[in-house]
């Protein structure tokens, strides 16, 4: 156990650090359009999604958890 603690575990830590360092520094060699952060797109509005068909196979007890309470109950 002492051999693992003194030699193997520090070697794993150094190897993980080196792999992370190579992954982060490889951005230097990417083309300029790929080195930029990913573009942020707006999500589709909820009304555009047809959630009734996607959730039709859920039991009634779970549909409340997914869709939330109706507006009448939310104002109590």
Number of C-alpha atoms within 10 A of each C-alpha: 6 7 8 10 10 10 10 12 12 12 13 11 10 11 12 11 12 12 11 12 11 10 10 10 11 11 13 9 9 11 9 9 8 10 12 10 7 8 6 6 6 6 6 8 7 8 7 7 10 9 11 10 8 9 14 10 9 11 9 10 8 11 15 12 9 10 11 11 12 9 8 7 8 8 7 5
